[in-house]
Amino acid sequence: YATCSMLPEENEDQVAAFLAAHPAFRVVPLNEAAPRLTNSAHSDYLSLTPARNDTDGFFAAVMQREVALPVGPPISIRDPFLE
């Protein structure tokens, strides 16, 4: 998830809401997702600001599904237009 914003309601709050609604996901910590990016104010997210980083505002979070979805048999769809 990425934005060009510094507002918590567009960044951390959105990630928190997504995680609350999708418990099979977790945030991948920044040092695991991108070990070379160490200039963030938060250990889980990349957060850049003009004052701290001399850049535009930027936010990124990596989320990963922890639980595999069940896989069923393939679905066969018969389309008479393709026959």
PDB file of N, CA, C and O in Angstrom, chain B, residues numbered from 101:
ATOM      1  N   TYR B 101       0.855  -1.150   0.000  1.00  0.00           N
ATOM      2  CA  TYR B 101       0.000   0.000   0.000  1.00  0.00           C
ATOM      3  C   TYR B 101       0.904   1.216   0.000  1.00  0.00           C
ATOM      4  O   TYR B 101       1.837   1.288   0.800  1.00  0.00           O
ATOM      5  N   ALA B 102       0.650   2.171  -0.878  1.00  0.00           N
ATOM      6  CA  ALA B 102       1.508   3.359  -0.939  1.00  0.00           C
ATOM      7  C   ALA B 102       0.681   4.600  -1.232  1.00  0.00           C
ATOM      8  O   ALA B 102      -0.298   4.554  -1.977  1.00  0.00           O
ATOM      9  N   THR B 103       1.093   5.710  -0.631  1.00  0.00           N
ATOM     10  CA  THR B 103       0.474   7.005  -0.905  1.00  0.00           C
ATOM     11  C   THR B 103       1.569   8.067  -0.984  1.00  0.00           C
ATOM     12  O   THR B 103       2.700   7.857  -0.547  1.00  0.00           O
ATOM     13  N   CYS B 104       1.207   9.183  -1.540  1.00  0.00           N
ATOM     14  CA  CYS B 104       2.080  10.368  -1.536  1.00  0.00           C
ATOM     15  C   CYS B 104       1.517  11.338  -0.503  1.00  0.00           C
ATOM     16  O   CYS B 104       1.289  12.512  -0.795  1.00  0.00           O
ATOM     17  N   SER B 105       1.300  10.836   0.696  1.00  0.00           N
ATOM     18  CA  SER B 105       0.665  11.615   1.752  1.00  0.00           C
ATOM     19  C   SER B 105       1.442  11.438   3.045  1.00  0.00           C
ATOM     20  O   SER B 105       2.159  10.455   3.231  1.00  0.00           O
ATOM     21  N   MET B 106       1.286  12.410   3.936  1.00  0.00           N
ATOM     22  CA  MET B 106       1.868  12.313   5.268  1.00  0.00           C
ATOM     23  C   MET B 106       0.781  12.220   6.337  1.00  0.00           C
ATOM     24  O   MET B 106       1.087  12.218   7.529  1.00  0.00           O
ATOM     25  N   LEU B 107      -0.475  12.144   5.925  1.00  0.00           N
ATOM     26  CA  LEU B 107      -1.590  12.143   6.865  1.00  0.00           C
ATOM     27  C   LEU B 107      -1.858  10.741   7.404  1.00  0.00           C
ATOM     28  O   LEU B 107      -2.042   9.808   6.622  1.00  0.00           O
ATOM     29  N   PRO B 108      -1.882  10.578   8.732  1.00  0.00           N
ATOM     30  CA  PRO B 108      -2.138   9.255   9.307  1.00  0.00           C
ATOM     31  C   PRO B 108      -3.452   8.629   8.834  1.00  0.00           C
ATOM     32  O   PRO B 108      -3.531   7.413   8.663  1.00  0.00           O
ATOM     33  N   GLU B 109      -4.485   9.457   8.621  1.00  0.00           N
ATOM     34  CA  GLU B 109      -5.769   8.893   8.191  1.00  0.00           C
ATOM     35  C   GLU B 109      -5.705   8.326   6.770  1.00  0.00           C
ATOM     36  O   GLU B 109      -6.572   7.541   6.385  1.00  0.00           O
ATOM     37  N   GLU B 110      -4.712   8.702   6.001  1.00  0.00           N
ATOM     38  CA  GLU B 110      -4.533   8.140   4.657  1.00  0.00           C
ATOM     39  C   GLU B 110      -3.474   7.041   4.638  1.00  0.00           C
ATOM     40  O   GLU B 110      -3.305   6.358   3.627  1.00  0.00           O
ATOM     41  N   ASN B 111      -2.771   6.871   5.732  1.00  0.00           N
ATOM     42  CA  ASN B 111      -1.650   5.931   5.774  1.00  0.00           C
ATOM     43  C   ASN B 111      -1.854   4.865   6.850  1.00  0.00           C
ATOM     44  O   ASN B 111      -2.487   3.839   6.600  1.00  0.00           O
ATOM     45  N   GLU B 112      -1.320   5.107   8.042  1.00  0.00           N
ATOM     46  CA  GLU B 112      -1.390   4.112   9.109  1.00  0.00           C
ATOM     47  C   GLU B 112      -2.822   3.714   9.440  1.00  0.00           C
ATOM     48  O   GLU B 112      -3.094   2.539   9.689  1.00  0.00           O
ATOM     49  N   ASP B 113      -3.739   4.673   9.445  1.00  0.00           N
ATOM     50  CA  ASP B 113      -5.137   4.357   9.765  1.00  0.00           C
ATOM     51  C   ASP B 113      -5.752   3.439   8.716  1.00  0.00           C
ATOM     52  O   ASP B 113      -6.544   2.560   9.057  1.00  0.00           O
ATOM     53  N   GLN B 114      -5.400   3.627   7.447  1.00  0.00           N
ATOM     54  CA  GLN B 114      -5.911   2.758   6.380  1.00  0.00           C
ATOM     55  C   GLN B 114      -5.343   1.345   6.512  1.00  0.00           C
ATOM     56  O   GLN B 114      -6.057   0.362   6.318  1.00  0.00           O
ATOM     57  N   VAL B 115      -4.068   1.253   6.841  1.00  0.00           N
ATOM     58  CA  VAL B 115      -3.451  -0.060   7.044  1.00  0.00           C
ATOM     59  C   VAL B 115      -4.113  -0.762   8.227  1.00  0.00           C
ATOM     60  O   VAL B 115      -4.436  -1.947   8.142  1.00  0.00           O
ATOM     61  N   ALA B 116      -4.316  -0.046   9.319  1.00  0.00           N
ATOM     62  CA  ALA B 116      -4.958  -0.634  10.499  1.00  0.00           C
ATOM     63  C   ALA B 116      -6.371  -1.103  10.179  1.00  0.00           C
ATOM     64  O   ALA B 116      -6.776  -2.179  10.618  1.00  0.00           O
ATOM     65  N   ALA B 117      -7.122  -0.317   9.425  1.00  0.00           N
ATOM     66  CA  ALA B 117      -8.488  -0.708   9.056  1.00  0.00           C
ATOM     67  C   ALA B 117      -8.474  -1.940   8.156  1.00  0.00           C
ATOM     68  O   ALA B 117      -9.299  -2.838   8.322  1.00  0.00           O
ATOM     69  N   PHE B 118      -7.545  -1.987   7.207  1.00  0.00           N
ATOM     70  CA  PHE B 118      -7.440  -3.152   6.330  1.00  0.00           C
ATOM     71  C   PHE B 118      -7.119  -4.402   7.136  1.00  0.00           C
ATOM     72  O   PHE B 118      -7.740  -5.447   6.941  1.00  0.00           O
ATOM     73  N   LEU B 119      -6.149  -4.299   8.044  1.00  0.00           N
ATOM     74  CA  LEU B 119      -5.763  -5.455   8.852  1.00  0.00           C
ATOM     75  C   LEU B 119      -6.899  -5.909   9.762  1.00  0.00           C
ATOM     76  O   LEU B 119      -7.070  -7.108   9.984  1.00  0.00           O
ATOM     77  N   ALA B 120      -7.672  -4.973  10.289  1.00  0.00           N
ATOM     78  CA  ALA B 120      -8.814  -5.330  11.138  1.00  0.00           C
ATOM     79  C   ALA B 120      -9.880  -6.064  10.336  1.00  0.00           C
ATOM     80  O   ALA B 120     -10.529  -6.975  10.851  1.00  0.00           O
ATOM     81  N   ALA B 121     -10.063  -5.675   9.083  1.00  0.00           N
ATOM     82  CA  ALA B 121     -11.077  -6.302   8.230  1.00  0.00           C
ATOM     83  C   ALA B 121     -10.577  -7.578   7.560  1.00  0.00           C
ATOM     84  O   ALA B 121     -11.379  -8.382   7.086  1.00  0.00           O
ATOM     85  N   HIS B 122      -9.265  -7.771   7.517  1.00  0.00           N
ATOM     86  CA  HIS B 122      -8.671  -8.928   6.836  1.00  0.00           C
ATOM     87  C   HIS B 122      -7.632  -9.580   7.753  1.00  0.00           C
ATOM     88  O   HIS B 122      -6.434  -9.370   7.569  1.00  0.00           O
ATOM     89  N   PRO B 123      -8.074 -10.363   8.733  1.00  0.00           N
ATOM     90  CA  PRO B 123      -7.145 -10.917   9.723  1.00  0.00           C
ATOM     91  C   PRO B 123      -6.133 -11.920   9.169  1.00  0.00           C
ATOM     92  O   PRO B 123      -5.194 -12.289   9.874  1.00  0.00           O
ATOM     93  N   ALA B 124      -6.300 -12.362   7.941  1.00  0.00           N
ATOM     94  CA  ALA B 124      -5.330 -13.285   7.349  1.00  0.00           C
ATOM     95  C   ALA B 124      -4.060 -12.560   6.897  1.00  0.00           C
ATOM     96  O   ALA B 124      -3.097 -13.203   6.479  1.00  0.00           O
ATOM     97  N   PHE B 125      -4.052 -11.228   6.978  1.00  0.00           N
ATOM     98  CA  PHE B 125      -2.900 -10.446   6.537  1.00  0.00           C
ATOM     99  C   PHE B 125      -2.121  -9.918   7.730  1.00  0.00           C
ATOM    100  O   PHE B 125      -2.656  -9.758   8.827  1.00  0.00           O
ATOM    101  N   ARG B 126      -0.839  -9.650   7.488  1.00  0.00           N
ATOM    102  CA  ARG B 126       0.031  -9.008   8.478  1.00  0.00           C
ATOM    103  C   ARG B 126       0.874  -7.971   7.763  1.00  0.00           C
ATOM    104  O   ARG B 126       1.051  -8.029   6.546  1.00  0.00           O
ATOM    105  N   VAL B 127       1.390  -7.025   8.526  1.00  0.00           N
ATOM    106  CA  VAL B 127       2.342  -6.060   7.975  1.00  0.00           C
ATOM    107  C   VAL B 127       3.714  -6.720   7.976  1.00  0.00           C
ATOM    108  O   VAL B 127       4.137  -7.287   8.983  1.00  0.00           O
ATOM    109  N   VAL B 128       4.395  -6.644   6.861  1.00  0.00           N
ATOM    110  CA  VAL B 128       5.776  -7.115   6.781  1.00  0.00           C
ATOM    111  C   VAL B 128       6.655  -5.951   7.232  1.00  0.00           C
ATOM    112  O   VAL B 128       6.644  -4.898   6.595  1.00  0.00           O
ATOM    113  N   PRO B 129       7.419  -6.117   8.320  1.00  0.00           N
ATOM    114  CA  PRO B 129       8.245  -5.008   8.802  1.00  0.00           C
ATOM    115  C   PRO B 129       9.185  -4.492   7.712  1.00  0.00           C
ATOM    116  O   PRO B 129       9.647  -5.253   6.861  1.00  0.00           O
ATOM    117  N   LEU B 130       9.457  -3.203   7.752  1.00  0.00           N
ATOM    118  CA  LEU B 130      10.278  -2.563   6.734  1.00  0.00           C
ATOM    119  C   LEU B 130      11.642  -3.233   6.601  1.00  0.00           C
ATOM    120  O   LEU B 130      12.128  -3.416   5.485  1.00  0.00           O
ATOM    121  N   ASN B 131      12.267  -3.602   7.715  1.00  0.00           N
ATOM    122  CA  ASN B 131      13.603  -4.209   7.634  1.00  0.00           C
ATOM    123  C   ASN B 131      13.567  -5.583   6.978  1.00  0.00           C
ATOM    124  O   ASN B 131      14.595  -6.069   6.508  1.00  0.00           O
ATOM    125  N   GLU B 132      12.399  -6.213   6.939  1.00  0.00           N
ATOM    126  CA  GLU B 132      12.235  -7.493   6.250  1.00  0.00           C
ATOM    127  C   GLU B 132      11.841  -7.272   4.786  1.00  0.00           C
ATOM    128  O   GLU B 132      12.334  -7.968   3.898  1.00  0.00           O
ATOM    129  N   ALA B 133      10.966  -6.316   4.539  1.00  0.00           N
ATOM    130  CA  ALA B 133      10.479  -6.056   3.182  1.00  0.00           C
ATOM    131  C   ALA B 133      11.528  -5.344   2.329  1.00  0.00           C
ATOM    132  O   ALA B 133      11.667  -5.639   1.141  1.00  0.00           O
ATOM    133  N   ALA B 134      12.251  -4.427   2.917  1.00  0.00           N
ATOM    134  CA  ALA B 134      13.250  -3.635   2.177  1.00  0.00           C
ATOM    135  C   ALA B 134      14.387  -3.273   3.129  1.00  0.00           C
ATOM    136  O   ALA B 134      14.446  -2.146   3.620  1.00  0.00           O
ATOM    137  N   PRO B 135      15.280  -4.204   3.391  1.00  0.00           N
ATOM    138  CA  PRO B 135      16.322  -3.996   4.404  1.00  0.00           C
ATOM    139  C   PRO B 135      17.210  -2.772   4.182  1.00  0.00           C
ATOM    140  O   PRO B 135      17.774  -2.244   5.140  1.00  0.00           O
ATOM    141  N   ARG B 136      17.342  -2.320   2.957  1.00  0.00           N
ATOM    142  CA  ARG B 136      18.232  -1.182   2.688  1.00  0.00           C
ATOM    143  C   ARG B 136      17.577   0.161   2.987  1.00  0.00           C
ATOM    144  O   ARG B 136      18.255   1.189   2.986  1.00  0.00           O
ATOM    145  N   LEU B 137      16.276   0.170   3.242  1.00  0.00           N
ATOM    146  CA  LEU B 137      15.575   1.421   3.555  1.00  0.00           C
ATOM    147  C   LEU B 137      15.506   1.579   5.064  1.00  0.00           C
ATOM    148  O   LEU B 137      14.685   0.942   5.722  1.00  0.00           O
ATOM    149  N   THR B 138      16.346   2.407   5.599  1.00  0.00           N
ATOM    150  CA  THR B 138      16.416   2.558   7.051  1.00  0.00           C
ATOM    151  C   THR B 138      16.080   3.963   7.525  1.00  0.00           C
ATOM    152  O   THR B 138      16.218   4.255   8.713  1.00  0.00           O
ATOM    153  N   ASN B 139      15.646   4.835   6.634  1.00  0.00           N
ATOM    154  CA  ASN B 139      15.407   6.227   7.023  1.00  0.00           C
ATOM    155  C   ASN B 139      13.944   6.497   7.336  1.00  0.00           C
ATOM    156  O   ASN B 139      13.438   7.578   7.032  1.00  0.00           O
ATOM    157  N   SER B 140      13.275   5.560   7.921  1.00  0.00           N
ATOM    158  CA  SER B 140      11.862   5.728   8.237  1.00  0.00           C
ATOM    159  C   SER B 140      11.688   5.996   9.722  1.00  0.00           C
ATOM    160  O   SER B 140      12.491   5.549  10.541  1.00  0.00           O
ATOM    161  N   ALA B 141      10.654   6.713  10.059  1.00  0.00           N
ATOM    162  CA  ALA B 141      10.357   7.005  11.460  1.00  0.00           C
ATOM    163  C   ALA B 141       9.628   5.845  12.127  1.00  0.00           C
ATOM    164  O   ALA B 141       9.459   5.848  13.346  1.00  0.00           O
ATOM    165  N   HIS B 142       9.198   4.860  11.357  1.00  0.00           N
ATOM    166  CA  HIS B 142       8.421   3.741  11.882  1.00  0.00           C
ATOM    167  C   HIS B 142       9.047   2.441  11.409  1.00  0.00           C
ATOM    168  O   HIS B 142       9.420   2.329  10.241  1.00  0.00           O
ATOM    169  N   SER B 143       9.170   1.456  12.291  1.00  0.00           N
ATOM    170  CA  SER B 143       9.846   0.210  11.923  1.00  0.00           C
ATOM    171  C   SER B 143       9.044  -0.658  10.956  1.00  0.00           C
ATOM    172  O   SER B 143       9.620  -1.495  10.261  1.00  0.00           O
ATOM    173  N   ASP B 144       7.724  -0.473  10.902  1.00  0.00           N
ATOM    174  CA  ASP B 144       6.904  -1.303  10.021  1.00  0.00           C
ATOM    175  C   ASP B 144       6.652  -0.678   8.658  1.00  0.00           C
ATOM    176  O   ASP B 144       6.370  -1.399   7.701  1.00  0.00           O
ATOM    177  N   TYR B 145       6.744   0.634   8.542  1.00  0.00           N
ATOM    178  CA  TYR B 145       6.371   1.332   7.316  1.00  0.00           C
ATOM    179  C   TYR B 145       7.517   2.202   6.819  1.00  0.00           C
ATOM    180  O   TYR B 145       8.417   2.567   7.576  1.00  0.00           O
ATOM    181  N   LEU B 146       7.465   2.523   5.541  1.00  0.00           N
ATOM    182  CA  LEU B 146       8.346   3.547   5.001  1.00  0.00           C
ATOM    183  C   LEU B 146       7.581   4.859   5.062  1.00  0.00           C
ATOM    184  O   LEU B 146       6.478   4.966   4.526  1.00  0.00           O
ATOM    185  N   SER B 147       8.157   5.839   5.703  1.00  0.00           N
ATOM    186  CA  SER B 147       7.502   7.133   5.863  1.00  0.00           C
ATOM    187  C   SER B 147       8.532   8.231   5.620  1.00  0.00           C
ATOM    188  O   SER B 147       9.463   8.409   6.405  1.00  0.00           O
ATOM    189  N   LEU B 148       8.351   8.966   4.521  1.00  0.00           N
ATOM    190  CA  LEU B 148       9.266  10.046   4.173  1.00  0.00           C
ATOM    191  C   LEU B 148       8.536  11.380   4.260  1.00  0.00           C
ATOM    192  O   LEU B 148       7.369  11.487   3.886  1.00  0.00           O
ATOM    193  N   THR B 149       9.241  12.396   4.760  1.00  0.00           N
ATOM    194  CA  THR B 149       8.652  13.732   4.867  1.00  0.00           C
ATOM    195  C   THR B 149       9.653  14.772   4.366  1.00  0.00           C
ATOM    196  O   THR B 149      10.859  14.526   4.368  1.00  0.00           O
ATOM    197  N   PRO B 150       9.154  15.935   3.938  1.00  0.00           N
ATOM    198  CA  PRO B 150      10.068  16.993   3.496  1.00  0.00           C
ATOM    199  C   PRO B 150      11.047  17.418   4.598  1.00  0.00           C
ATOM    200  O   PRO B 150      12.228  17.632   4.327  1.00  0.00           O
ATOM    201  N   ALA B 151      10.570  17.539   5.813  1.00  0.00           N
ATOM    202  CA  ALA B 151      11.421  18.011   6.907  1.00  0.00           C
ATOM    203  C   ALA B 151      12.500  16.998   7.280  1.00  0.00           C
ATOM    204  O   ALA B 151      13.646  17.371   7.534  1.00  0.00           O
ATOM    205  N   ARG B 152      12.139  15.737   7.313  1.00  0.00           N
ATOM    206  CA  ARG B 152      13.068  14.704   7.766  1.00  0.00           C
ATOM    207  C   ARG B 152      13.965  14.179   6.641  1.00  0.00           C
ATOM    208  O   ARG B 152      15.130  13.859   6.873  1.00  0.00           O
ATOM    209  N   ASN B 153      13.417  14.090   5.419  1.00  0.00           N
ATOM    210  CA  ASN B 153      14.130  13.413   4.340  1.00  0.00           C
ATOM    211  C   ASN B 153      14.432  14.285   3.129  1.00  0.00           C
ATOM    212  O   ASN B 153      15.060  13.827   2.175  1.00  0.00           O
ATOM    213  N   ASP B 154      13.987  15.546   3.162  1.00  0.00           N
ATOM    214  CA  ASP B 154      14.172  16.460   2.033  1.00  0.00           C
ATOM    215  C   ASP B 154      13.569  15.880   0.751  1.00  0.00           C
ATOM    216  O   ASP B 154      14.159  15.964  -0.326  1.00  0.00           O
ATOM    217  N   THR B 155      12.377  15.289   0.896  1.00  0.00           N
ATOM    218  CA  THR B 155      11.626  14.711  -0.225  1.00  0.00           C
ATOM    219  C   THR B 155      10.175  15.141  -0.102  1.00  0.00           C
ATOM    220  O   THR B 155       9.789  15.777   0.878  1.00  0.00           O
ATOM    221  N   ASP B 156       9.384  14.798  -1.084  1.00  0.00           N
ATOM    222  CA  ASP B 156       7.937  14.938  -0.930  1.00  0.00           C
ATOM    223  C   ASP B 156       7.471  13.912   0.095  1.00  0.00           C
ATOM    224  O   ASP B 156       8.216  12.998   0.447  1.00  0.00           O
ATOM    225  N   GLY B 157       6.235  14.065   0.572  1.00  0.00           N
ATOM    226  CA  GLY B 157       5.676  13.088   1.486  1.00  0.00           C
ATOM    227  C   GLY B 157       5.432  11.766   0.777  1.00  0.00           C
ATOM    228  O   GLY B 157       4.982  11.739  -0.369  1.00  0.00           O
ATOM    229  N   PHE B 158       5.730  10.671   1.462  1.00  0.00           N
ATOM    230  CA  PHE B 158       5.541   9.342   0.888  1.00  0.00           C
ATOM    231  C   PHE B 158       5.355   8.346   2.014  1.00  0.00           C
ATOM    232  O   PHE B 158       5.982   8.455   3.067  1.00  0.00           O
ATOM    233  N   PHE B 159       4.480   7.365   1.780  1.00  0.00           N
ATOM    234  CA  PHE B 159       4.216   6.311   2.759  1.00  0.00           C
ATOM    235  C   PHE B 159       4.072   4.995   2.013  1.00  0.00           C
ATOM    236  O   PHE B 159       3.464   4.947   0.943  1.00  0.00           O
ATOM    237  N   ALA B 160       4.628   3.931   2.572  1.00  0.00           N
ATOM    238  CA  ALA B 160       4.444   2.602   1.983  1.00  0.00           C
ATOM    239  C   ALA B 160       4.409   1.559   3.087  1.00  0.00           C
ATOM    240  O   ALA B 160       5.158   1.632   4.061  1.00  0.00           O
ATOM    241  N   ALA B 161       3.526   0.591   2.914  1.00  0.00           N
ATOM    242  CA  ALA B 161       3.427  -0.551   3.824  1.00  0.00           C
ATOM    243  C   ALA B 161       3.275  -1.803   2.976  1.00  0.00           C
ATOM    244  O   ALA B 161       2.538  -1.816   1.990  1.00  0.00           O
ATOM    245  N   VAL B 162       3.975  -2.848   3.371  1.00  0.00           N
ATOM    246  CA  VAL B 162       3.851  -4.137   2.686  1.00  0.00           C
ATOM    247  C   VAL B 162       3.019  -5.040   3.576  1.00  0.00           C
ATOM    248  O   VAL B 162       3.324  -5.233   4.753  1.00  0.00           O
ATOM    249  N   MET B 163       1.962  -5.590   2.996  1.00  0.00           N
ATOM    250  CA  MET B 163       1.115  -6.529   3.726  1.00  0.00           C
ATOM    251  C   MET B 163       1.141  -7.862   3.004  1.00  0.00           C
ATOM    252  O   MET B 163       1.172  -7.922   1.775  1.00  0.00           O
ATOM    253  N   GLN B 164       1.127  -8.933   3.790  1.00  0.00           N
ATOM    254  CA  GLN B 164       1.233 -10.273   3.225  1.00  0.00           C
ATOM    255  C   GLN B 164       0.162 -11.164   3.836  1.00  0.00           C
ATOM    256  O   GLN B 164      -0.110 -11.110   5.036  1.00  0.00           O
ATOM    257  N   ARG B 165      -0.440 -11.987   2.980  1.00  0.00           N
ATOM    258  CA  ARG B 165      -1.436 -12.943   3.462  1.00  0.00           C
ATOM    259  C   ARG B 165      -0.706 -14.055   4.213  1.00  0.00           C
ATOM    260  O   ARG B 165       0.247 -14.634   3.691  1.00  0.00           O
ATOM    261  N   GLU B 166      -1.139 -14.349   5.416  1.00  0.00           N
ATOM    262  CA  GLU B 166      -0.521 -15.382   6.235  1.00  0.00           C
ATOM    263  C   GLU B 166      -1.172 -16.744   6.057  1.00  0.00           C
ATOM    264  O   GLU B 166      -0.519 -17.775   6.216  1.00  0.00           O
ATOM    265  N   VAL B 167      -2.440 -16.751   5.730  1.00  0.00           N
ATOM    266  CA  VAL B 167      -3.196 -17.993   5.626  1.00  0.00           C
ATOM    267  C   VAL B 167      -3.506 -18.240   4.159  1.00  0.00           C
ATOM    268  O   VAL B 167      -4.044 -17.371   3.473  1.00  0.00           O
ATOM    269  N   ALA B 168      -3.166 -19.425   3.686  1.00  0.00           N
ATOM    270  CA  ALA B 168      -3.464 -19.756   2.289  1.00  0.00           C
ATOM    271  C   ALA B 168      -4.961 -19.996   2.125  1.00  0.00           C
ATOM    272  O   ALA B 168      -5.605 -20.595   2.986  1.00  0.00           O
ATOM    273  N   LEU B 169      -5.494 -19.524   1.021  1.00  0.00           N
ATOM    274  CA  LEU B 169      -6.902 -19.756   0.720  1.00  0.00           C
ATOM    275  C   LEU B 169      -7.081 -21.178   0.220  1.00  0.00           C
ATOM    276  O   LEU B 169      -6.212 -21.694  -0.483  1.00  0.00           O
ATOM    277  N   PRO B 170      -8.193 -21.827   0.568  1.00  0.00           N
ATOM    278  CA  PRO B 170      -8.428 -23.181   0.065  1.00  0.00           C
ATOM    279  C   PRO B 170      -8.600 -23.161  -1.453  1.00  0.00           C
ATOM    280  O   PRO B 170      -9.204 -22.249  -2.018  1.00  0.00           O
ATOM    281  N   VAL B 171      -8.060 -24.175  -2.085  1.00  0.00           N
ATOM    282  CA  VAL B 171      -8.158 -24.281  -3.537  1.00  0.00           C
ATOM    283  C   VAL B 171      -9.098 -25.423  -3.867  1.00  0.00           C
ATOM    284  O   VAL B 171      -8.889 -26.557  -3.436  1.00  0.00           O
ATOM    285  N   GLY B 172     -10.125 -25.122  -4.629  1.00  0.00           N
ATOM    286  CA  GLY B 172     -11.094 -26.134  -5.035  1.00  0.00           C
ATOM    287  C   GLY B 172     -10.813 -26.610  -6.446  1.00  0.00           C
ATOM    288  O   GLY B 172      -9.825 -26.212  -7.063  1.00  0.00           O
ATOM    289  N   PRO B 173     -11.677 -27.453  -6.946  1.00  0.00           N
ATOM    290  CA  PRO B 173     -11.497 -27.933  -8.319  1.00  0.00           C
ATOM    291  C   PRO B 173     -11.684 -26.787  -9.309  1.00  0.00           C
ATOM    292  O   PRO B 173     -12.365 -25.809  -9.003  1.00  0.00           O
ATOM    293  N   PRO B 174     -11.086 -26.900 -10.484  1.00  0.00           N
ATOM    294  CA  PRO B 174     -11.249 -25.839 -11.485  1.00  0.00           C
ATOM    295  C   PRO B 174     -12.710 -25.672 -11.878  1.00  0.00           C
ATOM    296  O   PRO B 174     -13.472 -26.638 -11.914  1.00  0.00           O
ATOM    297  N   ILE B 175     -13.078 -24.461 -12.166  1.00  0.00           N
ATOM    298  CA  ILE B 175     -14.446 -24.168 -12.585  1.00  0.00           C
ATOM    299  C   ILE B 175     -14.491 -24.233 -14.106  1.00  0.00           C
ATOM    300  O   ILE B 175     -13.670 -23.629 -14.795  1.00  0.00           O
ATOM    301  N   SER B 176     -15.457 -24.971 -14.606  1.00  0.00           N
ATOM    302  CA  SER B 176     -15.620 -25.076 -16.049  1.00  0.00           C
ATOM    303  C   SER B 176     -16.840 -24.257 -16.447  1.00  0.00           C
ATOM    304  O   SER B 176     -17.937 -24.461 -15.929  1.00  0.00           O
ATOM    305  N   ILE B 177     -16.636 -23.349 -17.353  1.00  0.00           N
ATOM    306  CA  ILE B 177     -17.738 -22.517 -17.827  1.00  0.00           C
ATOM    307  C   ILE B 177     -17.935 -22.808 -19.310  1.00  0.00           C
ATOM    308  O   ILE B 177     -17.025 -22.624 -20.118  1.00  0.00           O
ATOM    309  N   ARG B 178     -19.100 -23.250 -19.643  1.00  0.00           N
ATOM    310  CA  ARG B 178     -19.417 -23.534 -21.046  1.00  0.00           C
ATOM    311  C   ARG B 178     -19.994 -22.271 -21.658  1.00  0.00           C
ATOM    312  O   ARG B 178     -21.012 -21.752 -21.200  1.00  0.00           O
ATOM    313  N   ASP B 179     -19.339 -21.786 -22.689  1.00  0.00           N
ATOM    314  CA  ASP B 179     -19.791 -20.579 -23.374  1.00  0.00           C
ATOM    315  C   ASP B 179     -20.158 -20.947 -24.807  1.00  0.00           C
ATOM    316  O   ASP B 179     -19.276 -21.237 -25.615  1.00  0.00           O
ATOM    317  N   PRO B 180     -21.462 -20.936 -25.133  1.00  0.00           N
ATOM    318  CA  PRO B 180     -21.879 -21.342 -26.478  1.00  0.00           C
ATOM    319  C   PRO B 180     -21.316 -20.438 -27.576  1.00  0.00           C
ATOM    320  O   PRO B 180     -21.218 -20.863 -28.728  1.00  0.00           O
ATOM    321  N   PHE B 181     -20.951 -19.224 -27.248  1.00  0.00           N
ATOM    322  CA  PHE B 181     -20.400 -18.320 -28.254  1.00  0.00           C
ATOM    323  C   PHE B 181     -18.979 -18.709 -28.657  1.00  0.00           C
ATOM    324  O   PHE B 181     -18.492 -18.297 -29.709  1.00  0.00           O
ATOM    325  N   LEU B 182     -18.321 -19.500 -27.818  1.00  0.00           N
ATOM    326  CA  LEU B 182     -16.952 -19.908 -28.114  1.00  0.00           C
ATOM    327  C   LEU B 182     -16.884 -21.278 -28.775  1.00  0.00           C
ATOM    328  O   LEU B 182     -15.801 -21.727 -29.152  1.00  0.00           O
ATOM    329  N   GLU B 183     -18.004 -21.936 -28.920  1.00  0.00           N
ATOM    330  CA  GLU B 183     -18.013 -23.275 -29.522  1.00  0.00           C
ATOM    331  C   GLU B 183     -18.156 -23.221 -31.013  1.00  0.00           C
ATOM    332  O   GLU B 183     -18.181 -24.262 -31.669  1.00  0.00           O
TER     333      GLU B 183
END
